[in-house]
Amino acid sequence: MRVSLKQVVHAEAPVTAGFEERIRLALAAESARESRMNPEHEAPLRMLSWRGILPIAAAAAVVMVWAATADNRVGDVATSQSHMYQSAAPASVERLLEDLVKNHERSTAPQFTEASLLSQLEPEVGVPVRLPNFKQYGARWEGVSVVPVNNQRAASLRYSIGGHRLTVYVYNASRFPVRGTLKQRVVRDEPVYVGSRYGVSIAATERRDGVGYAVATDLNDDESAELVASIY
């Protein structure tokens, strides 16, 4: 329950700097008021640290979010996903993209190097994990790992291509609203979403079966878009 609550809080009710400041000012004002009314209350109030009040405030926030959206959770899947993309907090999406870049830049060895083990990753990732074929681009597959991305899990497939590192992420598209901040373009009659963060090019696409793919590489955006559009 604690882990689930933490995930929901981070995903649906991110704590902004403005929210933190309002809570801090409210606590300071309340402490001052209690001190004026009863000096004996001053010490106990000081024992309630920011670390203690933040989870309480965050939990309250997620309860309000859940109550406000509960009536909208019935409907077809496409409408629900569209609403999620529109309402996803920009800060949350940016953290997601930052996690994709950080994992891409890590030099740790992959967990598995046998393609026959990919199907065993489905319970962790939540969608089928298949090996994209980039042989036409001269890419060589090096292995796969399951990585945490913004409180979710994705399969991270590592390739080398012409001396460049290429990371392909496979994930549940309904939980990774990466297209919320990336620019859309059409490649091979398929919509793809492209952008760059910290010098790393990111391109993403979604399939009708709900599987999402994203590539991260130091190639340019056109090359990244071509690579992700070639995934079937």
Secondary structure, 3 states (H helix, E strand, C coil): CHHHHHHHHHHHCCCCHHHHHHHHHHHHHHHHHHHHHCHHHHHHHHHCCHHHHHHHHHHHHHHHHHHHHHHHCCCCHHHHHHHHHHHCCHHHHHHHHHHHHHHHHCCCCCCECCHHHHHHHHHHHCCCCCCCCCHHHCEEEEEEEEEEECCEEEEEEEEEECCEEEEEEEEEHHHCCHHHCCEEEEECCEEEEEEEECCEEEEEEECCCCEEEEEEECCCHHHHHHHHHCCC
